[in-house]
Amino acid sequence: MIFRLFPKTQKRLNYWYLNATMPLYCRRADAIVTVSECSKQDIVAHYGLDQAKVTVIYEAAGPEFRPASPADQERVREKYGLPEQFLIHVGVIEPRKNLTRLVEALQRLQDGGLCVPLVVVGPKGWLYDDFFQRLEQLQVRDVVCFPGYVPLADLAAVYSAARLAAMPSVYEGFGLPALEAMACGTPVVCSSASSLPEVGGDAARYFDPLSVEEMAAAIRTAWTDSDLRSAMRQRGLAQAARFSWQRAAQETLALYERILARRAN
């Protein structure tokens, strides 16, 4: 639903294609699977569908996402040139991820005497020029690291090495990086928009993604309070454990069986 809700964050051809074809897909489908209640409500509202046609089946962090050993954390620090302490963001660099406001929040923290290095894991996506132009204007450019794509074999250790994970997106269909970070024992601060409160539950600390001030305040509080981070870590591990790919597979199979039974009748 991102293309409908935030068309300016999409490539023009992608928007035209989805805008033309999605109504047809929704009409012809026997059932629609989506990954959050937020996405379900957006699909129902924008396409006038019966609620019963849309089933929510949550994603989960993979089994490889778990707290890494200190040795593995040190290995990836050396391999990717990571700071000793850092805030991590994982995802493709594109407008919806809201990275411009994130670095502006870090600038605000630095102006107040708190330097928070940022590691942005993920490739360049699309429409990212404004972000990099803004970053060059800010004094935090020297503490922002771009290791690019990190393979799955190293990603859990990179999450684990981070002091804090941030997900400032203006919209997510689910928000898997937040769950992956929690599964690795990394406290998460994230946007209060869209599906992210479903994913983060009571483990994450939330902010308005359109407010640089709120974002900076949430990061400052979690970054400077070790007791809070410890509590967030424990709640995050418990929250991540509530999601399961086995359950997702079982629920998907059950949906297929219901559809086949209806067709047989």
N, C-alpha and C positions, 0 to 999 in steps of 0.2 A: 504493500500500500504506500510505500515511500514515494513512488512516482506521482501518486495522486495528491498526497498531503504536502510534499515538498518538491514540486516540479523543478524549481530552480537549482536543486542539488543533483539533477540528472542530466545526462547527455540528451540532446534534443531528439536524436533518432530513437533512442531507447524509450523516451517518453511517448513519442508518437506511436511506436509499435505497441507498447503495453496499453496505452489509452484506447487503441482500436481493438485489441484482441481480448483484453481481460473480461469485458462483459460477456463475450461469447464463451470463453472458458467457464465462467461462473454459471451461465445458463445450462451448458451442456454437461457439466460434471454431475455425477451421481452423489458425490460428497466432496467436501473441501476440508483438507487438514491444514491447520495452522499451528503456530508454536506458542501462542500466548492468548490470554483472554482479551488483552488490548487489541491485538491484531484481529481477533474474531469480531469484536465490536466495530472496528473500522471497516472490515469487509462487509458485514451485514448492513451498516449504515450507508456505505457508498454504492452498494449494488442491490439494495432492497431485497436481500435474501431472507429466507426463513432461518431463524437461529438454529433449528435442528439440522440444517444442511451443513453447518460448519462445526467441526470437531477440533478441540484443542488437545494436542499431544505435545507435551513439553520435551525439549531437548535436554541434554545432560553433558557434563564434562566427561571426557574419555577417561579410562582407567589409568592412563599414563600421567594424568594431572594429579599429583600428590606432592607433599612437601619434599623438597630435594635435600640431600645431605649437604653439610657445609663444604665438603670437598667438591661436589658438583657445582655448587654456587660459585665457588672460587674459580673453577674451570671455565665457566661461561663468562665470568667477569674478565678474565684474561683473554678469552677467545674473541669477545665482542667489544673489548675496551670499555666496560661498564664502570660507572663510579661506584664507590664503596656503598653509598646510600643513594637511592633514587626513587622517583615516582615513575611508574610504568604505564604506558598506554599501548594496547595491542589492537590493531585493526588497519584496514586500508586507509590511506590518507585521502579523504574526500570531504566535501563540505558538511555533510550530515554529522560527521564525527565531532564537529565543534572544537577543533584543535586551536583555532584562532583565539577563542575566549579562554581556553585552557592556558595558553602561553601568556595571555594578558593577565590572568589570575596569578601566574608565577611572577610576572613582573611586579604586580602589586605586592606580593609577599616579599620580594627582594627589596622593594622600596621601603618596606617596613622592617628590614634587617634579617629576613629569613630567606636563605638561598635553598631552593628545592630543585636539584637536577632532574631532568626529565629524559626518559628513554622511550622513544616512539618506535615500536616494533611493528613492521608491516610495510608493504610496498606502496609506492605512489599509485593512486587510482585515477581520479579525474577531477577537473576543476579545482586543482590545488594551488594554483599560482598565487591567489590572494593570501593564502596562509603563509607561504614562504616569503612573500613580500612583507607581510606584517612582522614575521619573525625577524627579518633582517633589520627592521626598525627598532626592535626592542633590545634592551641590554642583557636579556637572558639567553641570547643566541649561543653564547659560549658554553652554556650548561645544558643544552638540548642535544641529545645524541640520536642518530638515526642508523641503527644497525641494519635496517631493511628487513627482508624476510628472514625469519629464524625457523629452521626446520623443527619438526615435531620432537625429534630426539633431544633438542636443547631447550624447548620452550618452557617446560615445567620448571627447569632449573633457573631460567631467567625470571619467571614469575616469582619463584621462591626467594631469589636474591633481592627483590624489590622491597623497599620499606612500606610501600603503599601502591595500590593500583587505582587508576582513575578512568572512569568511563563517562565523559561529559556529553554524550550524544544528544541531539535534539529529538531523535526518534530511533528506536530499535524495534525490530520485530520480536526479538527475544533478548539478545545481549549475552551471547555465550562467553566472551572474554571475562565478564564479571564473574561468572560461575567458575570458569577455569582458575582465575586468580584465587577465589575463595577455597577451591579444592586444593590449591597449593599452599594454603595457610597465609595468604597475603591479604591484609585488610583492604577493603574497597570503599572508595568514595565515588558516588555516581549521581547522574541526573535523576531527578524525580519524575521525568517524563516517560510516556509510553509504557512499555512492558518492564522497564528496569526494576520498579518496586516488586513486581511479581518474582523476579529472579533473585533480587537481593534480600527480600524479606526484612527481618529485623537485624540482619548482620551488617548491612551496608549503612553508610552515612550519606544522606541525600542533600542535593542542592538544586535550585532552579537553574536549568542549563543556559538560560538567557541572562543570568545575573553573574557577572564577573566577581562582584563583591561576595555573593553567597558561596561561589565556587572557591574563592580564595580562603574564606573563613572555614569551610569544611576541611580543606586540605591542611590549613594551619593547625586546626584542632587535632586532627588525627596524626599529623606529622610530629607534633611536639608532645603528645601525651602517650607515653609508653604503656600505661595501664589500660587506656582505651584501646590501643592497638592490640594488646593481648586479649582483651575481651572480644574485640571484633574478629580476631583470628579464630577463636574457639567457636563463636557463633557462625562464622563463615564456613568452617569445616562441617558443622552440623547442617547448615543450609544447603551446601553443595551435595551432601549425602542424601537429601530428600529427592533429588532428581536422578533418574536411572534410565540408561539406554535399553536395558532389558524390559522395563515397564513400557517404554515408548514402543518397542517392538511388539509387545503383547497387545497394547492398545491399538496399534496399527493393524495387526492381524485380525483382531476382533472386529474392527470397522470393515475390513474387506469381507469378512464372513457375513456380516449383517447385509452388506450390499448384495452379495451373491445369493443370499437367502431371499431377499426381496425380488431379485430377478427370476429366481426359480419359481416363485409363486406368480 
